[in-house]
């Protein structure tokens, strides 16, 4: 079977929404809200785009639909088996339950990707960034900064809670991407990319992380991630 060729198209949506996604047809949408809130430089932007492209290459949308369909079939089978046991009672219960089953299935269809899918997209996205000769070290630096921002603004300085989330915590994503970075750097070298003559961004990010950990974060504090070049001396600014 011939490999499908995508015609990638990028649209920037000017709206204060921290989101980005790529449709199965290769059309990528990035909201300015996510750029303003999380992205420091072109290398991080490249990883964000590569991550969304990876979802399409890995056919995650089709996988999610397949799982939803299986769940719907299982729900229908369960109701049918109950109906066979107690027709009158379960016919009534079925009429009450099935609308909720349909609603849950629809919500699942439109829900974010699973933790496993997000982890896969990070891994493939990192390799795509490496082949495009971007600084792949910025991927873990980005997730660490987002983790710090989330910790301060949503958890009052405490660590993220991800057990009830559809996405892995940003801290775990940073750790996972960091573990993959040496291999990604090798891929970058194998593609004859120019050497990286810039400092490792993770060094300064880890320093900031330690400094913030020593501060008593006040409720309502905000952590602004600054664009590279907007303030050469700072990567973030704590607003209390």
C-alpha positions, -999 to +999 in steps of 0.1 A: +000+000+000+015+034-010+023+057+018-001+087+021+014+121+013+000+150+033-003+186+022+004+203+055-013+236+061-008+259+090-035+284+103-028+308+132-061+316+150-060+349+169-078+339+201-067+337+237-070+299+238-041+278+249-046+251+223-033+236+190-044+206+170-040+190+136-068+175+116-064+141+098-062+160+065-030+178+076-045+212+084-028+225+116-045+251+138-025+270+164-042+295+187-022+326+197-031+319+233-008+289+234+021+309+217+017+338+241+014+316+272+040+289+266+063+293+236+097+310+241+114+305+207+112+289+172+127+257+185+098+252+210+073+262+183+088+236+160+084+209+186+047+220+192+040+217+155+058+184+153+039+170+182+005+178+165+018+164+132+028+132+150-008+127+162-018+125+125+010+103+114+003+079+142-034+079+133-045+087+168-078+102+157-088+069+140-076+050+170-098+071+193-128+066+171-122+028+171-121+027+209-153+047+211-171+024+188-160-006+208-172+010+239-206+017+223-209-019+212-200-032+246-226-010+263-253-022+239-244-058+245-247-053+283-281-037+280-293-065+256-281-092+280-299-075+309-331-072+288-331-109+281-330-116+318-358-093+330-375-079+299-400-054+315-376-039+341-346-037+318-366-024+289-375+005+311-339+009+324-325+006+289-347+035+277-334+055+307-297+046+304-291+045+266-293+083+261-266+087+288-245+060+271-247+079+238-238+111+255-207+095+272-196+080+239-199+113+221-180+130+249-153+103+246-151+109+208-144+147+213-122+142+244-084+149+243-060+122+233-050+097+260-019+098+280-004+070+259-011+089+227+004+121+241+035+103+251+038+087+216+033+121+199+060+137+221+084+109+211+077+111+174+075+149+175+109+151+190+124+130+161+106+152+135+121+183+152+155+166+151+153+158+114+143+194+107+175+205+125+159+223+155+174+223+190+156+193+205+168+202+240+142+229+239+114+203+241+121+193+277+129+229+286+094+239+273+076+212+292+095+221+324+085+258+321+049+248+315+051+225+345+063+253+367+036+277+353+009+251+359+022+243+394+021+280+405-011+290+388-033+259+393-017+241+423-004+271+443+032+260+440+026+223+447+034+196+422+009+188+395-018+161+400-023+140+369-041+108+379-075+122+369-061+140+338-063+129+302-028+141+296+004+131+315+016+158+338+039+184+322+066+174+347+065+138+335+065+149+299+096+169+305+113+139+321+103+116+293+114+139+265+146+146+284+154+108+284+148+107+246+169+138+238+203+121+235+189+098+207+172+127+191+205+146+190+221+116+173+193+117+147+200+154+143+237+147+136+228+119+112+208+143+092+239+166+087+224+194+108+247+222+119+262+219+154+244+235+183+264+265+194+239+277+219+238+268+257+216+240+268+183+257+278+177+231+305+205+244+326+189+278+331+154+263+334+165+240+362+182+269+379+149+288+377+130+258+390+152+256+421+148+294+428+110+291+426+110+261+448+126+282+476+099+309+474+066+309+493+042+312+464+013+334+472-022+324+461-032+340+428+004+343+416+011+341+379+043+329+361+048+346+328+070+327+303+089+354+283+097+352+246+134+348+239+148+382+231+121+401+249+142+401+280+177+386+275+182+382+313+150+363+321+131+333+309+102+338+333+086+365+354+067+358+386+038+381+391+023+382+426 
